[in-house]
């Protein structure tokens, strides 16, 4: 077995000990690693012929922190853990330095701050992203980082969770030296010779004072977190810890951090965010596709359609540095679309989100053309025309002949049968897949990659790889009306609309949903998207509704009056600009449609609203899972977090249901089934509840 920690001497000066960490792929602090480092450092500290130590993470050079798989689980009592390693690091009398390469995040950065000296290679990323997992830094990060870079900078790094590079770290005082990647070990070891020769007590972060620009920064940070990170506990805990660093002795602040860290690790919030972390990694894996299958090379792209969706998709490619041709049927539509795209890029530069140079570069990647022939040389073609099966089939029949062999042919359909579209690409069916972007495509993170019956493995792999390249969370979906997201969202909106007829107002329903943590309520979202889109889909699929089943006509009547939401200034709400207020004409519509349906309005509670809407998601999600439309419950969770505003800190609807308990969820659904239509429990939900299992158990056993 390869040693997790090694101890050697530097060839340039035998007095410098090199402690290597050999725990691929990221040198995480798994069981045995912290103890191994402490043992090696103790040997060096007691050796008469050693003057200093340089810790060198091996392999990739990345310095990982805590092994996330161990969070919330017991640690062997006889083994030192990460916290104990960091606590003891700066007690060694001989200087201890550490070489940071590629990245040192979370516990990795905390380890380095426990050392006396930090040397980083150019471009190395340094950060404390723990807040994204629902916890504060737990190895002294909230106490040492403010002492090294000041409270202001520390709050930014800890609350944002985003890393800085080595150059910024040097400027801030986080690192002592930046070196090139070539010869980094020699340069860092030579630096340690100099530091040891200088004599004196090695510097310790714990001994430094915390610089605070203004005592009011902590109150301001709490106010900002309450607005931008609504519902989250971890950011507020982080602020408390940094404030403790500024106002209390180091050991007292360290104990305070540790107490809050352990409380947060055991919380539902942290469990949910850990679930999302692992779900994002699992989503990249497709059962049945060998790891050796490689994505097809994509150097150029073409997008069919220069409307809102097509333009947004084109921006995704340009933003990712991929040359893209935008194609329309006529010059006028093309000109409008290209102007909209250019204006969006210029707007980002004006707001300071990108530089003027970057804006010009992105625009240089855009070209345009009339007719499908302009897509002939593209490595991938994304069709983004309106939802009409005959139109899409005609386009794919032509693309199969016009485009070069091996190019990927993708449809951006939201609902339509991708198998039927692929069949139209005669001879090229295996090159076809769905790539369902969410509007606005250049902003929304979700991408449903739809696998048709004949989609080739390398084409599906290409879709997933492209999603990552575009900065999306890509989830594999099977063919079915609405795929994963829209099929479930229909059930959620159905219940919201039923609740209007039963006595709730739009504001109450939306308020209960946003109070739960949703980014927007059902009716606000529908008004924003345009009510005519859903109306057209309902009309097209009316034949699929079970005869005699309850159906709310509120949304249809609104559309019949020409009220399509924000675009017309009136929908479920009325608008002045984008500011909504109650639609005074809606109450009569609701009352009339309820009377026609034989519904007597009554009292509706916020708890009822949340249960009806979110249990509808869970029940439909269980059906989708059992049908194979979704590969994993975790994929469903990612779909709703990234595409529909479900709170990340709740872990997605399926994880949320697991935390409640599936027997309890099932009991509520059975009760709803005695009172309302559409509430037949999903067979998989019944099966799991009987066995006292969870959707997470199903994932482990089946995916």
Wavefront OBJ file of the C-alpha trace (Angstrom):
o trace
v 0.000 0.000 0.000
v 1.297 3.456 -0.899
v 1.979 5.647 2.136
v -0.508 8.505 2.445
v 2.219 10.728 3.913
v 5.952 10.570 3.085
v 8.989 12.129 4.739
v 12.135 12.883 2.722
v 14.840 15.557 2.559
v 15.344 18.218 -0.111
v 18.230 17.460 -2.449
v 19.254 21.125 -2.488
v 19.772 21.297 1.268
v 19.430 18.209 3.435
v 18.340 20.328 6.384
v 14.933 20.960 4.746
v 12.427 18.146 5.311
v 9.778 17.486 2.678
v 6.484 16.092 3.926
v 4.563 14.714 0.967
v 0.820 14.053 0.886
v -0.074 11.186 -1.454
v -3.851 10.735 -1.359
v -5.150 11.075 -4.940
v -7.005 12.610 -6.591
v -7.076 15.768 -4.428
v -5.067 14.852 -1.319
v -8.161 15.027 0.872
v -7.792 14.709 4.633
v -9.145 11.181 4.783
v -8.644 8.956 7.824
v -4.899 8.556 8.363
v -3.732 11.658 6.510
v -3.911 14.278 9.303
v -2.233 11.881 11.731
v 0.459 11.049 9.206
v 1.290 14.730 8.681
v 1.492 15.391 12.431
v 3.726 12.360 12.933
v 6.096 13.494 10.193
v 6.229 17.059 11.516
v 6.978 15.772 15.015
v 9.916 13.743 13.677
v 11.303 16.814 11.919
v 10.832 19.009 14.972
v 12.830 16.546 17.064
v 15.592 15.985 14.477
v 18.811 17.871 15.258
v 19.839 18.091 11.591
v 16.553 19.629 10.316
v 15.890 23.379 10.295
v 12.503 23.616 8.560
v 9.710 21.643 6.875
v 7.988 22.113 3.533
v 4.671 20.305 3.089
v 4.223 19.276 -0.565
v 0.844 17.911 -1.747
v 1.665 15.242 -4.326
v 0.095 14.067 -7.555
v -2.042 16.834 -9.018
v -0.716 19.212 -6.367
v -4.220 20.071 -5.209
v -4.590 20.329 -1.441
v -7.992 19.025 -0.454
v -9.665 19.602 2.864
v -12.135 17.402 4.685
v -13.386 14.355 2.827
v -17.034 15.357 2.326
v -18.052 11.702 2.457
v -17.085 11.666 6.140
v -19.071 14.765 7.161
v -21.688 13.953 9.759
v -20.147 10.499 10.348
v -18.066 9.251 13.304
v -14.258 9.517 13.128
v -11.981 6.893 14.760
v -11.115 8.129 18.248
v -7.457 7.145 17.966
v -6.940 9.071 14.725
v -6.182 12.825 14.657
v -8.689 14.655 12.473
v -8.382 17.704 10.251
v -9.299 20.116 13.047
v -6.623 18.671 15.332
v -4.023 18.834 12.573
v -4.697 22.535 11.972
v -4.832 23.268 15.699
v -1.395 21.714 16.234
v 0.327 22.925 13.062
v 1.499 26.268 14.337
v 2.778 24.834 17.625
v 5.920 23.462 15.986
v 9.013 25.479 16.850
v 10.781 24.892 13.543
v 9.302 26.794 10.578
v 6.647 24.920 8.611
v 5.858 26.043 5.079
v 3.465 24.637 2.507
v 3.501 24.645 -1.278
v 0.074 25.344 -2.803
v -0.511 24.301 -6.404
v -3.623 24.489 -8.594
v -6.002 25.045 -5.689
v -6.290 25.028 -1.917
v -9.942 25.331 -0.986
v -11.836 24.891 2.252
v -9.882 22.724 4.673
v -6.947 22.854 2.274
v -6.649 26.592 2.772
v -7.211 26.207 6.514
v -4.286 23.780 6.690
v -2.088 26.294 4.897
v -3.126 29.100 7.269
v -2.071 26.912 10.197
v 1.427 26.766 8.687
v 3.971 29.522 9.245
v 4.562 30.216 5.546
v 2.522 29.780 2.374
v 4.091 29.551 -1.084
v 1.754 29.324 -4.088
v 2.363 28.718 -7.773
v 1.041 31.243 -10.262
v -2.700 30.940 -10.841
v -3.374 28.780 -7.796
v -6.922 29.235 -6.486
v -7.406 29.930 -2.788
v -10.806 29.994 -1.113
v -13.253 29.055 1.646
v -16.333 27.635 -0.131
v -17.818 25.884 2.914
v -20.870 28.165 3.021
v -22.004 26.467 -0.188
v -22.274 23.249 1.835
v -24.288 24.890 4.602
v -21.421 25.170 7.094
v -18.856 27.735 8.176
v -15.159 26.927 7.791
v -14.541 24.525 10.668
v -10.764 24.372 10.939
v -10.079 27.887 12.114
v -10.751 29.539 8.766
v -13.049 32.166 10.242
v -10.371 33.009 12.822
v -7.112 32.900 10.838
v -8.297 34.347 7.517
v -9.423 37.682 9.082
v -6.057 37.912 10.836
v -4.201 37.478 7.551
v -6.330 39.552 5.138
v -8.574 41.674 7.380
v -12.211 41.222 8.315
v -13.581 42.921 5.169
v -11.750 40.677 2.726
v -12.390 37.612 4.868
v -16.149 38.245 4.897
v -16.148 38.572 1.109
v -14.251 35.317 0.636
v -16.168 33.304 3.228
v -19.681 34.530 2.371
v -19.170 34.453 -1.392
v -17.355 31.136 -1.333
v -15.521 32.028 -4.538
v -11.723 31.680 -4.729
v -9.055 34.294 -5.419
v -5.857 33.576 -7.312
v -2.315 33.476 -5.958
v -1.504 37.014 -7.096
v -4.501 38.418 -5.213
v -3.559 36.260 -2.245
v -0.067 37.738 -2.212
v -1.456 41.268 -2.386
v -3.885 40.528 0.462
v -1.284 38.907 2.697
v -2.678 35.383 2.429
v 0.479 33.966 0.796
v 4.123 34.894 1.318
v 5.569 34.050 -2.094
v 4.321 33.272 -5.602
v 6.530 31.059 -7.781
v 6.348 29.542 -11.240
v 5.045 26.014 -11.718
v 8.386 24.771 -13.039
v 10.815 24.209 -10.209
v 8.192 25.162 -7.630
v 9.412 22.699 -4.996
v 12.992 23.946 -5.274
v 11.896 27.593 -5.116
v 9.686 26.950 -2.096
v 12.360 24.930 -0.298
v 14.943 27.681 -0.949
v 12.496 30.169 0.567
v 12.278 27.994 3.680
v 16.089 28.014 3.961
v 15.976 31.815 3.971
v 13.213 31.928 6.572
v 15.002 29.493 8.854
v 18.257 31.433 8.509
v 16.482 34.637 9.546
v 15.906 33.105 12.960
v 13.371 34.251 15.480
v 9.998 32.778 16.279
v 8.109 31.686 13.136
v 5.096 33.934 12.418
v 1.687 32.569 13.349
v -1.653 33.764 11.995
v -3.181 33.403 15.452
v -0.867 36.093 16.846
v -1.964 38.798 14.413
v -4.632 41.401 15.082
v -7.775 41.536 12.943
v -8.017 44.678 10.817
v -11.592 46.015 10.681
v -12.339 49.002 8.433
v -15.623 49.833 10.181
v -17.319 48.133 13.155
v -20.575 48.383 11.205
v -19.437 45.885 8.560
v -20.916 42.954 10.478
v -24.405 44.437 10.729
v -24.216 45.409 7.049
v -23.128 41.886 6.124
v -26.082 40.394 8.015
v -28.532 42.697 6.270
v -27.065 41.817 2.886
v -27.097 38.078 3.638
v -30.711 38.201 4.793
v -31.712 39.638 1.400
v -29.470 37.683 -0.940
v -29.279 34.386 0.935
v -32.821 34.167 2.234
v -33.549 31.108 4.325
v -29.904 30.154 4.806
v -28.386 29.858 8.261
v -24.736 29.221 7.355
v -23.965 32.763 6.064
v -25.175 34.314 9.319
v -23.106 31.830 11.307
v -20.042 32.752 9.227
v -20.568 36.433 10.042
v -20.881 35.634 13.738
v -17.598 33.720 13.615
v -15.652 36.454 11.810
v -17.031 39.015 14.256
v -15.826 36.792 17.091
v -12.371 36.772 15.501
v -12.337 40.561 15.626
v -13.607 40.872 19.191
v -12.373 37.869 21.187
v -9.052 36.124 21.905
v -8.030 33.528 19.308
v -8.707 30.411 21.379
v -12.118 31.693 22.433
v -13.016 32.484 18.819
v -11.757 29.076 17.710
v -13.971 27.306 20.252
v -16.945 29.425 19.164
v -16.343 28.514 15.506
v -16.034 24.827 16.361
v -19.292 24.784 18.301
v -21.248 26.440 15.477
v -19.535 24.300 12.838
v -20.609 21.065 14.550
v -24.185 22.353 14.890
v -24.300 23.288 11.202
v -22.812 19.972 10.021
v -25.715 18.153 11.690
v -28.377 20.473 10.226
v -30.934 19.725 7.499
v -29.459 22.621 5.521
v -26.001 21.043 5.396
v -27.433 17.600 4.620
v -29.383 19.087 1.706
v -26.384 20.943 0.306
v -24.172 17.852 0.621
v -26.840 15.942 -1.276
v -26.773 18.538 -4.068
v -22.963 18.448 -4.146
v -22.934 14.704 -4.767
v -25.956 14.807 -7.090
v -24.096 17.221 -9.358
v -21.253 14.748 -9.657
v -23.520 11.763 -10.203
v -25.447 13.578 -12.946
v -22.351 13.421 -15.151
v -22.430 9.617 -15.071
v -24.783 7.664 -17.307
v -25.321 3.993 -16.429
v -24.497 1.756 -19.369
v -22.089 4.148 -21.081
v -18.490 3.066 -20.729
v -16.004 5.595 -19.366
v -13.937 5.120 -22.524
v -16.656 6.735 -24.679
v -15.381 10.186 -25.641
v -17.339 13.271 -26.580
v -17.194 14.379 -30.185
v -15.001 17.446 -30.776
v -17.040 20.652 -30.983
v -15.156 23.605 -32.449
v -18.067 25.388 -34.143
v -21.805 25.659 -33.590
v -24.921 26.841 -35.379
v -28.233 27.912 -33.844
v -31.448 27.870 -35.862
v -33.644 30.773 -34.788
v -32.680 34.267 -33.684
v -35.602 34.823 -31.323
v -35.371 35.091 -27.551
v -34.460 31.443 -27.069
v -32.195 31.095 -30.100
v -30.402 34.315 -29.234
v -29.879 33.154 -25.651
v -28.434 29.837 -26.823
v -26.105 31.645 -29.227
v -24.913 33.769 -26.307
v -24.138 30.586 -24.362
v -21.759 29.484 -27.116
v -20.124 32.890 -27.514
v -19.713 33.267 -23.755
v -17.946 29.893 -23.708
v -15.591 30.917 -26.525
v -17.216 28.760 -29.220
v -17.759 30.354 -32.663
v -21.463 30.228 -33.484
v -23.545 30.994 -36.562
v -27.069 32.306 -35.955
v -29.459 31.308 -38.735
v -32.882 32.686 -39.699
v -35.278 32.457 -42.610
v -35.237 36.146 -43.530
v -32.966 39.163 -43.153
v -35.328 41.220 -41.012
v -35.671 38.558 -38.304
v -31.951 37.879 -38.420
v -31.062 41.548 -38.083
v -33.373 41.971 -35.080
v -31.964 38.897 -33.416
v -28.313 39.797 -33.951
v -28.913 43.292 -32.577
v -30.548 41.840 -29.477
v -27.567 39.531 -28.930
v -25.027 42.336 -29.408
v -26.995 44.619 -27.098
v -26.970 41.950 -24.385
v -23.200 41.587 -24.603
v -22.694 45.356 -24.578
v -25.027 45.616 -21.590
v -22.849 43.169 -19.646
v -19.819 45.336 -20.383
v -21.660 48.512 -19.370
v -22.601 46.917 -16.036
v -18.995 45.893 -15.458
v -19.690 42.162 -15.592
v -17.205 41.716 -18.440
v -14.530 43.980 -19.898
v -14.945 45.906 -23.140
v -12.220 43.714 -24.653
v -14.088 40.550 -23.671
v -17.320 41.982 -25.085
v -15.668 42.589 -28.458
v -14.170 39.105 -28.398
v -17.548 37.501 -27.771
v -19.163 39.483 -30.561
v -16.358 38.418 -32.898
v -17.386 34.787 -32.338
v -20.873 35.507 -33.713
v -21.741 35.190 -37.383
v -25.078 34.963 -39.161
v -26.669 33.316 -42.149
v -29.911 32.811 -44.041
v -31.152 29.280 -44.662
v -30.105 25.883 -43.348
v -27.128 25.703 -45.695
v -25.335 28.089 -43.329
v -25.187 25.209 -40.807
v -23.469 22.789 -43.157
v -19.996 22.981 -41.603
v -20.990 23.249 -37.919
v -19.956 20.539 -35.458
v -23.255 20.956 -33.606
v -26.563 22.461 -34.728
v -29.148 23.498 -32.130
v -32.651 23.998 -33.492
v -34.578 26.652 -31.531
v -37.647 27.395 -33.647
v -41.225 27.418 -32.288
v -42.916 24.314 -30.897
v -44.471 22.747 -33.978
v -43.765 19.095 -34.721
v -44.221 19.358 -38.465
v -41.855 22.322 -38.689
v -39.206 20.576 -36.600
v -39.462 17.342 -38.572
v -39.034 19.222 -41.837
v -35.943 20.988 -40.480
v -34.307 17.772 -39.274
v -35.030 15.984 -42.523
v -33.096 18.740 -44.310
v -30.323 18.944 -41.682
v -29.632 15.232 -42.115
v -28.740 15.914 -45.732
v -27.080 19.322 -45.419
v -24.824 18.967 -42.363
v -21.499 17.165 -42.403
v -21.260 13.546 -41.224
v -20.689 13.257 -37.485
v -22.174 16.610 -36.589
v -24.533 16.604 -33.610
v -28.140 17.611 -34.329
v -29.974 18.942 -31.275
v -33.550 20.102 -30.783
v -34.437 22.601 -28.078
v -38.021 21.367 -27.788
v -39.683 21.796 -24.393
v -42.369 19.128 -24.770
v -42.303 17.356 -28.129
v -41.330 13.748 -28.852
v -37.600 13.701 -29.651
v -37.920 10.175 -31.086
v -40.345 11.459 -33.705
v -38.076 14.403 -34.514
v -35.041 12.103 -34.779
v -36.902 9.723 -37.106
v -37.239 12.584 -39.583
v -33.414 12.821 -39.808
v -33.327 9.715 -41.965
v -29.965 7.987 -41.778
v -28.776 10.318 -39.020
v -31.070 9.289 -36.166
v -28.129 8.401 -33.916
v -26.784 11.966 -34.210
v -29.981 13.489 -32.787
v -30.716 14.386 -29.170
v -32.709 16.955 -27.248
v -30.989 19.882 -25.578
v -33.692 21.704 -23.646
v -32.372 25.093 -22.539
v -34.359 27.162 -20.067
v -35.183 30.805 -20.689
v -33.272 33.065 -20.563
v -30.835 30.496 -21.926
v -27.720 32.572 -21.291
v -28.605 32.887 -17.593
v -30.483 29.763 -16.480
v -28.176 26.961 -15.364
v -30.338 23.946 -16.217
v -29.927 21.952 -19.417
v -32.035 18.835 -19.963
v -30.121 16.536 -22.312
v -32.790 14.294 -23.822
v -31.743 10.824 -24.925
v -33.816 9.479 -27.791
v -34.113 5.751 -28.572
v -31.364 5.856 -31.202
v -29.109 8.567 -29.752
v -25.518 7.301 -29.906
v -23.589 7.016 -26.665
v -20.937 9.463 -27.824
v -23.638 11.955 -28.833
v -25.177 11.838 -25.356
v -21.695 12.168 -23.854
v -21.126 15.166 -26.116
v -24.334 16.805 -24.897
v -23.288 16.427 -21.264
v -19.752 17.655 -21.942
v -21.098 20.644 -23.855
v -23.424 21.474 -20.968
v -20.441 21.650 -18.621
v -18.500 23.746 -21.132
v -21.397 26.194 -21.316
v -21.507 26.450 -17.520
v -24.753 24.494 -17.226
v -25.925 21.789 -14.871
v -26.776 19.109 -17.404
v -29.263 16.366 -16.513
v -30.114 13.374 -18.709
v -33.815 12.948 -19.423
v -35.725 10.319 -21.330
v -38.345 11.002 -23.978
v -41.745 11.874 -22.546
v -44.099 14.833 -22.718
v -42.409 17.673 -20.850
v -39.399 15.454 -20.003
v -38.592 15.899 -16.281
v -39.031 19.556 -15.401
v -42.038 20.734 -17.373
v -43.987 17.539 -16.745
v -43.622 18.003 -12.987
v -44.099 21.760 -13.141
v -47.500 21.230 -14.752
v -48.661 19.362 -11.645
v -47.308 22.100 -9.368
v -49.110 24.818 -11.333
v -52.258 22.706 -11.501
v -52.512 22.647 -7.721
v -51.738 26.361 -7.471
v -54.620 27.138 -9.824
v -56.997 24.747 -8.044
v -56.209 26.580 -4.794
v -57.433 29.844 -6.344
v -60.827 28.263 -6.925
v -60.828 26.922 -3.372
v -60.402 30.326 -1.745
v -56.749 31.440 -1.968
v -55.541 34.558 -3.764
v -52.608 34.726 -6.179
v -50.665 36.736 -3.598
v -51.339 34.177 -0.869
v -50.289 31.233 -3.025
v -47.154 32.959 -4.286
v -46.366 34.206 -0.788
v -46.572 30.697 0.653
v -44.312 29.356 -2.083
v -41.675 32.075 -1.745
v -41.959 31.721 2.033
v -40.972 28.084 1.534
v -37.920 29.329 -0.348
v -38.949 29.356 -4.019
v -37.357 32.152 -6.020
v -40.776 33.165 -7.390
v -44.358 32.029 -6.915
v -46.296 30.002 -9.481
v -48.365 32.877 -10.857
v -45.482 35.362 -10.970
v -43.405 32.831 -12.930
v -46.187 32.152 -15.395
v -46.804 35.852 -15.972
v -43.077 36.349 -16.549
v -42.776 33.461 -19.014
v -45.887 34.465 -20.962
v -49.248 32.813 -20.352
v -49.826 32.210 -24.043
v -47.056 29.597 -24.107
v -48.709 27.375 -21.517
v -52.118 27.986 -23.051
v -50.928 26.763 -26.435
v -49.529 23.628 -24.828
v -52.736 22.950 -22.890
v -54.784 23.210 -26.070
v -52.386 20.942 -27.950
v -52.560 18.284 -25.234
v -56.219 18.571 -24.238
v -56.868 15.121 -25.714
v -54.470 13.600 -23.159
v -56.493 14.723 -20.132
v -58.545 11.939 -18.486
v -62.238 12.353 -19.215
v -64.159 13.817 -16.304
v -61.048 14.752 -14.317
v -60.950 18.138 -12.645
v -59.461 20.884 -14.785
v -59.167 24.565 -13.904
v -60.134 26.950 -16.712
v -58.900 30.087 -14.917
v -55.712 30.313 -16.965
v -57.552 29.637 -20.217
v -60.128 32.384 -19.592
v -57.359 34.862 -18.811
v -55.664 34.049 -22.109
v -58.921 34.257 -24.039
v -59.106 37.869 -22.885
v -55.652 38.540 -24.341
v -53.939 38.819 -20.957
v -50.617 37.068 -21.383
v -48.770 38.348 -18.322
v -45.976 40.904 -18.175
v -45.729 41.201 -21.968
v -49.298 42.581 -22.116
v -49.274 44.279 -18.725
v -51.947 41.968 -17.363
v -52.255 38.330 -16.410
v -52.708 36.820 -12.978
v -51.418 40.209 -11.849
v -51.413 43.646 -13.467
v -48.122 45.405 -14.046
v -46.596 48.838 -14.019
v -43.303 47.982 -15.610
v -42.407 44.751 -13.828
v -44.053 45.611 -10.520
v -47.104 43.377 -9.924
v -50.313 44.283 -8.143
v -53.576 42.313 -7.828
v -55.626 41.971 -11.003
v -59.014 43.460 -10.017
v -60.792 41.507 -12.758
v -59.457 38.109 -11.714
v -61.733 37.529 -8.732
v -64.849 37.351 -10.897
v -63.177 34.869 -13.269
v -62.134 32.639 -10.382
v -65.616 32.758 -8.826
v -67.359 31.938 -12.111
v -65.056 29.048 -13.037
v -65.345 27.627 -9.495
v -69.156 27.824 -9.660
v -69.173 26.051 -13.038
v -66.959 23.305 -11.572
v -69.159 22.937 -8.481
v -66.452 24.127 -6.107
v -67.379 26.022 -2.938
v -64.498 28.270 -1.831
v -63.355 28.050 1.768
v -60.344 28.764 3.934
v -56.884 27.905 2.584
v -53.804 27.870 4.807
v -50.207 28.471 3.749
v -49.339 24.969 4.983
v -52.007 23.509 2.700
v -50.631 25.489 -0.247
v -47.097 24.212 0.335
v -48.188 20.607 0.775
v -50.473 20.567 -2.242
v -47.937 22.163 -4.598
v -44.778 20.386 -3.437
v -46.298 16.964 -2.823
v -47.607 17.167 -6.383
v -43.976 17.533 -7.497
v -42.870 14.579 -5.386
v -45.667 12.297 -6.575
v -45.060 13.066 -10.241
v -41.305 12.797 -9.691
v -41.774 9.270 -8.352
v -43.684 8.326 -11.515
v -40.967 9.829 -13.720
v -38.304 7.949 -11.786
v -40.045 4.602 -12.088
v -40.702 5.171 -15.800
v -37.016 5.847 -16.405
v -37.566 9.385 -17.680
v -35.114 10.448 -14.958
v -32.095 8.314 -14.114
v -31.971 9.351 -10.464
v -33.995 11.185 -7.855
v -30.912 13.377 -7.492
v -31.273 14.406 -11.148
v -34.853 15.480 -10.456
v -33.628 17.574 -7.542
v -31.020 19.272 -9.736
v -33.673 19.967 -12.356
v -35.878 21.872 -9.929
v -33.072 23.691 -8.179
v -31.457 24.942 -11.388
v -34.498 25.340 -13.614
v -37.418 26.314 -11.388
v -35.982 28.096 -8.358
v -36.477 25.347 -5.777
v -34.331 26.306 -2.759
v -30.931 24.634 -2.974
v -30.740 24.532 0.809
v -33.738 22.187 0.864
v -31.951 19.791 -1.497
v -34.648 19.536 -4.176
v -38.185 18.099 -3.894
v -37.178 14.431 -3.693
v -34.528 14.970 -1.012
v -36.955 17.228 0.863
v -39.549 14.440 0.826
v -36.942 11.987 2.127
v -36.238 14.296 5.086
v -39.958 14.540 5.899
v -40.366 10.779 5.568
v -42.021 9.060 2.605
v -44.692 7.350 4.785
v -45.818 10.794 5.979
v -45.803 12.188 2.425
v -47.776 9.190 1.187
v -50.353 9.548 3.956
v -50.989 13.171 2.959
v -51.299 12.244 -0.724
v -53.774 9.497 0.105
v -55.818 12.011 2.080
v -55.716 14.441 -0.863
v -56.843 11.561 -3.096
v -60.068 11.305 -1.086
v -60.765 15.020 -1.614
v -59.345 15.919 -5.030
v -58.679 14.541 -8.497
v -55.193 13.732 -9.828
v -53.907 12.485 -6.498
v -53.465 8.767 -7.143
v -50.230 7.896 -5.303
v -47.286 6.910 -7.474
v -46.581 3.142 -7.228
v -42.899 3.785 -6.469
v -43.796 6.127 -3.629
v -46.068 3.456 -2.142
v -43.389 0.805 -2.542
v -40.666 2.869 -0.869
v -42.944 4.032 1.936
v -43.992 0.435 2.732
v -40.337 -0.577 2.974
v -39.506 2.551 4.996
v -36.970 3.485 2.326
v -36.093 6.770 0.639
v -35.540 8.045 -2.875
v -31.853 8.172 -1.951
v -32.040 4.424 -1.233
v -33.625 3.916 -4.646
v -30.758 5.822 -6.280
v -28.147 3.717 -4.522
v -29.859 0.476 -5.475
v -30.826 1.302 -9.053
v -28.569 4.025 -10.485
l 1 2 3 4 5 6 7 8 9 10 11 12 13 14 15 16 17 18 19 20 21 22 23 24 25 26 27 28 29 30 31 32 33 34 35 36 37 38 39 40 41 42 43 44 45 46 47 48 49 50 51 52 53 54 55 56 57 58 59 60 61 62 63 64 65 66 67 68 69 70 71 72 73 74 75 76 77 78 79 80 81 82 83 84 85 86 87 88 89 90 91 92 93 94 95 96 97 98 99 100 101 102 103 104 105 106 107 108 109 110 111 112 113 114 115 116 117 118 119 120 121 122 123 124 125 126 127 128 129 130 131 132 133 134 135 136 137 138 139 140 141 142 143 144 145 146 147 148 149 150 151 152 153 154 155 156 157 158 159 160 161 162 163 164 165 166 167 168 169 170 171 172 173 174 175 176 177 178 179 180 181 182 183 184 185 186 187 188 189 190 191 192 193 194 195 196 197 198 199 200 201 202 203 204 205 206 207 208 209 210 211 212 213 214 215 216 217 218 219 220 221 222 223 224 225 226 227 228 229 230 231 232 233 234 235 236 237 238 239 240 241 242 243 244 245 246 247 248 249 250 251 252 253 254 255 256 257 258 259 260 261 262 263 264 265 266 267 268 269 270 271 272 273 274 275 276 277 278 279 280 281 282 283 284 285 286 287 288 289 290 291 292 293 294 295 296 297 298 299 300 301 302 303 304 305 306 307 308 309 310 311 312 313 314 315 316 317 318 319 320 321 322 323 324 325 326 327 328 329 330 331 332 333 334 335 336 337 338 339 340 341 342 343 344 345 346 347 348 349 350 351 352 353 354 355 356 357 358 359 360 361 362 363 364 365 366 367 368 369 370 371 372 373 374 375 376 377 378 379 380 381 382 383 384 385 386 387 388 389 390 391 392 393 394 395 396 397 398 399 400 401 402 403 404 405 406 407 408 409 410 411 412 413 414 415 416 417 418 419 420 421 422 423 424 425 426 427 428 429 430 431 432 433 434 435 436 437 438 439 440 441 442 443 444 445 446 447 448 449 450 451 452 453 454 455 456 457 458 459 460 461 462 463 464 465 466 467 468 469 470 471 472 473 474 475 476 477 478 479 480 481 482 483 484 485 486 487 488 489 490 491 492 493 494 495 496 497 498 499 500 501 502 503 504 505 506 507 508 509 510 511 512 513 514 515 516 517 518 519 520 521 522 523 524 525 526 527 528 529 530 531 532 533 534 535 536 537 538 539 540 541 542 543 544 545 546 547 548 549 550 551 552 553 554 555 556 557 558 559 560 561 562 563 564 565 566 567 568 569 570 571 572 573 574 575 576 577 578 579 580 581 582 583 584 585 586 587 588 589 590 591 592 593 594 595 596 597 598 599 600 601 602 603 604 605 606 607 608 609 610 611 612 613 614 615 616 617 618 619 620 621 622 623 624 625 626 627 628 629 630 631 632 633 634 635 636 637 638 639 640 641 642 643 644 645 646 647 648 649 650 651 652 653 654 655 656 657 658 659 660 661 662 663 664 665 666 667 668 669 670 671 672 673 674 675 676 677 678 679 680 681 682 683 684 685 686 687 688 689 690 691 692 693 694 695 696 697 698 699 700 701 702 703
